[in-house]
Amino acid sequence: MAYFEHEGCNLHYEEYGHGEPLLLVHGLGSSTLDWEMQIPALAAQYRVIVPDVRGHGRSDKPRERYSIAGFSADIVALVEHLGLGPVHYVGLSMGGMIGFQFAVDQPQMLKSLTIVNSAPEVKVRSRDDYWQWFKRWSLMRLLSLATIGKALGARLFPRPEQADLRQKMAERWAKNDKRAYLASFDAIVGWGVQERLSRVTCPTLVISADRDYTPVALKETYVRLLPDARLAVIADSRHATPLDQPERFNQTLLAFLATVDIHPQDH
């Protein structure tokens, strides 16, 4: 367990293994625990660095507005703090958004980019978009985090044999700081870097669950905008793919990283 300071905020991160640096960045309302099924498999070959995003986990939760650009600046500061040079970056959901921001702002700091069940923008365009956003925004303010965690667990892990995962999700969600959670949710809505994707020159893997919140077709659309990207669809998975299909996820990620490590000069 280690900490570093950036702009007056103490940020928590963990390190495992040796080799090329590999960052794993979690989603909204989560923490380093998102990656418990990945760390052993990845740390056998890589130096795995797992931060808690500002407002999450063991990192400080300052009372201020959060932004995806601000979260990305924290990651840049961590890379510089550890003197890492170019890194492999893997981000789930909000962590994927932070990854896109990092990639368009600091393309030279990335060796590869892996985006899991995410998108390069969250724009509210139609009346229906606005209504959906307003509904979620209102529910989050009205409901307790324990209630939200139970509902999320049931949605993400619906099968009978996933009872343990449902329970974990409910318990972890209840531990969030509600104000920081809402500030992070607000940071996502209206954010976007889609018009700058041509700047992402590193090899990019987009992993999509077949039953993610957003359709595979949406990922196909933005994969075409990336200079060097491929899409992998993982079957029988929902939004938390690293937890509900860990073996398939790990194999897919390691196979991609191996191609980047073998042929860095091709990219």
FENSULQUI-V108125 format. One record per backbone hydrogen bond with DSSP energy under -1.0 kcal/mol. CO is the residue of the C=O (numbers start at 0). NH is the residue of the N-H. E is the energy in kcal/mol with one decimal. If there is no record, write none. Layout:
BEGIN
co,nh,e
CO,NH,E
CO,NH,E
END
This chain:
BEGIN
co,nh,e
1,12,-2.6
3,10,-3.3
5,8,-1.5
8,5,-2.3
9,59,-3.0
10,3,-1.9
11,51,-2.9
12,1,-2.3
13,49,-2.9
15,47,-3.0
19,46,-2.0
20,87,-2.4
21,48,-2.9
22,89,-2.5
24,91,-2.3
26,29,-1.7
30,33,-2.2
31,34,-1.9
32,35,-1.5
34,37,-1.7
34,38,-2.3
37,41,-2.6
38,42,-3.0
41,44,-1.7
41,45,-2.2
46,21,-2.8
47,15,-2.2
48,23,-2.1
49,13,-1.8
52,55,-2.1
55,58,-2.0
59,54,-2.7
61,63,-1.5
66,70,-2.4
67,71,-2.4
68,72,-2.2
69,73,-1.7
70,74,-1.6
71,75,-2.6
72,76,-2.3
73,77,-1.9
74,78,-2.5
75,79,-2.3
76,80,-2.7
77,81,-2.2
78,83,-2.3
86,110,-3.8
86,111,-1.3
87,22,-3.2
88,113,-2.9
89,24,-2.9
90,115,-2.7
91,94,-2.7
92,96,-1.6
93,97,-2.4
94,98,-1.7
95,99,-2.4
96,100,-2.4
97,101,-2.7
98,102,-2.6
99,103,-2.2
100,104,-2.0
101,105,-2.9
105,108,-2.2
106,109,-1.4
108,86,-2.3
111,88,-2.0
112,204,-2.7
113,90,-2.5
114,206,-3.1
115,92,-3.0
119,192,-3.1
121,189,-3.3
125,129,-2.3
126,130,-2.5
127,131,-2.8
128,132,-2.7
129,133,-2.8
130,134,-2.5
131,135,-2.2
132,136,-2.9
133,137,-2.6
134,138,-2.6
135,139,-2.5
136,140,-1.3
137,141,-2.0
138,142,-3.2
143,147,-2.2
144,148,-2.6
145,149,-2.0
146,150,-2.2
147,151,-2.8
148,152,-2.6
149,153,-2.1
150,154,-1.7
151,155,-3.1
152,156,-2.4
158,161,-2.1
159,162,-1.2
161,165,-2.3
162,166,-2.4
163,167,-2.6
164,168,-2.5
165,169,-2.3
166,170,-2.4
167,171,-2.9
168,172,-2.5
169,173,-1.7
172,175,-1.8
176,180,-2.6
177,181,-2.6
178,182,-2.3
179,183,-2.0
180,184,-2.2
181,185,-2.5
182,186,-1.2
183,187,-1.0
184,188,-1.5
187,190,-1.9
190,121,-3.2
192,195,-2.4
193,196,-1.5
195,198,-2.1
196,199,-2.0
198,200,-1.5
202,112,-2.1
203,229,-1.9
204,114,-2.7
205,231,-2.9
206,116,-2.7
207,233,-2.6
208,211,-1.2
215,219,-2.3
216,220,-1.8
217,221,-1.6
218,222,-2.4
219,223,-1.4
222,225,-1.1
227,203,-2.8
229,205,-2.8
231,207,-2.7
233,209,-2.3
236,210,-1.8
239,242,-1.8
239,243,-2.3
240,244,-2.6
244,248,-2.6
245,249,-2.9
246,250,-2.5
247,251,-2.4
248,252,-2.6
249,253,-2.8
250,254,-2.3
251,255,-1.7
252,256,-2.7
253,257,-2.3
254,258,-1.4
255,259,-1.7
256,260,-2.6
257,261,-2.1
258,262,-2.0
262,265,-1.2
263,266,-1.1
END
